[in-house]
Amino acid sequence: MYHLGALSFFFFWIVAVSGLYLYVVFDTSVYGAYASVEWITHDQWYLAGVMRSLHRYASDAMVVSVIVHLSREFFIDHHRGFRWFSWFTGVPLLWLLFSSGINGYWLVWDDLAQFLAVNTAEWLDWLPVFDGQMARNFISEARLSDRFFSLLVFLHIGIPLALLLGMWIHIQRITRARVNPPAGLMFGTLAALLALSLVKPALSQGGQANLDVAVAEVGLDWFYLAMYPLIDLTSSGAVWWLLIGLTLMLGALPWLPPARRDPVAVVDLGNCNGCARCFADCPYSAITMQPRSDGLPYAQEAVVDAGLCASCGLCAGACPTATPFRRATELVPGIDLPHLPVRGIREQVLAGASAMSGEGRILVFGCAHGAPLTTVSGQSTAAVTLPCVGALPPSFIDFVLSRHHADGVVLAGCGSCDCNFRLGIDWTEQRLARERDPQLRSRVPRERLATCWAGRYGGKSLQRCIDGLRRNLSASSAPSATGTSTEQRSA
Amino acid sequence: MTLIEWRDEFSTGVASVDYEHRQLIELINGLYAKLTREKDRDAALRFLGEIYARIAAHFALEERIMREKEYDQYQDHKDDHERLLDDILDIMDEFEANTGFDDEAFSRRLGEWFTVHFKSKDARLHRRLG
């Protein structure tokens, strides 16, 4: 489900590549178009025909993936707050996508194309700017010129290009946007589309369009053409108002209630030396490094853009001063979340540690968007809730294990490709693997650490993960003395 | 008596790095004073945590500067930082676990821990960046 956006990009590329090929063999004149499409479909069915079908089915698939993509983002509340930009810039893409598709159907110049051309022209004519000019192009065969038809072809290249530009803008606020689905999904989808193209090739409807004869009956592609029956049932004006209303409503959604947002990250200059680790880890480019403002001899300081900050806390997880070993001064890191400060995480750890007893005590650091943590807590399991698992500075794991606050640590979060804050899991795994700063110290016993990326419905896998770690711990600690773990506990 | 005196040869020529080196020396000397004069083990323990945080931040900044200036021995220097961070945590663990602790030997170890890296790695960094 989380690859829907990337899948839409993939479908776009399929449509673009097949479209380029079709452009080569397509005749862009009114009277040549239909014949060349017939040649594409029947004479060179093995290449051009497959390309035509791919072009059709991948664009249908793109509509599906885009609609499901936007519904999903809406239902998991991913359209408001700091995410408004991606949502808002996505809305015009719908117009571009649908106009590309409808425009494309004209080029075949069969019965369906004629039906669409006439109806679309009439529909557009409702707008004061066209003032009844559009439909005149399609009144009779004699009025339709090759030049106008070439214009349609160029529109069918121009609108998709605008769509691509829009898609690029759509992902601008996202660092490391995923625009390619995983290879398996990619090849599987392509294979399915190819199979569909071979089994059920896309065909033209009726014969060549003849504007002098009205079209009696056409089959509609419901993915793109659902609005035409509606125009027929109501009126051009009604459909215009409906679409304008829908667009405005979609565009306004990010600002409609219930609006809620957590306070954004704050920088504490006394603890910031401008090392730029938070800058490197922020998934939303909300942090910039700017010239020092407090007179200390550092070159830069981190500055948070409140409009972009998602309050995920990955910045605090990256800050080298966010270590629970600090006790001489108050535990205030260079950058921190006001509603869940690193100091608060330390308090949760200590409270959780003192609540646990017995053998194989396991402390779970879980993200608020993963499996519910209340169910796993028990006599020898305690949980610490974080906004995102990436908000945990790795030295907390060292702290818990080396100070014997617990015998094992589990990190739990969203599904592995579905991190609510995009990069929390990636950064966490790289920090644990010592591939990214701040690295988990090499002295930390890795066999006492487990990760579980199971998502919000993964309560059972989380429990299995905890049980599994506990079994491993008891298996490895059985031969040695077990007394040390509880005796040496200190705050 | 202080454990480490600031010397001009410690200077790397990068204002922020020098500033933090001086701060760290102050911190370490403060810890040393606690240990030898006041025999205050608890305060010393708290200081160690502070030194760990400060030194981690200092390394982070130094590494950023090295990357930006494309310092040729970056990986080598970075590895030494990682080793030093492991070491100081081990020193803290030892100190925490032990009640009968040789303060003098401990201070010497901490002082060496700081100056050896300083003389070998940071001095070369200075020559390269300066």
Interface residues (C-beta under 8 A of the other chain):
Chain A: N271 N273 G274 C275 A276 R277 L296 P297 Y298 A299 C319 P320 T321 T323 F325 R326 R327 A328 T329 G334 S395 D398 S402 R403 R434 D437 P438 Q439 R441 S442 R443 Q488 S490
Chain B: A15 S16 D18 Y19 E20 A43 L45 R46 F47 L48 G49 E50 Y52 A53 R54 A56 A57 H58 F59 A60 L61 E63 R64 E82 L85 D86 L89 D90 M92 D93 E96 A97
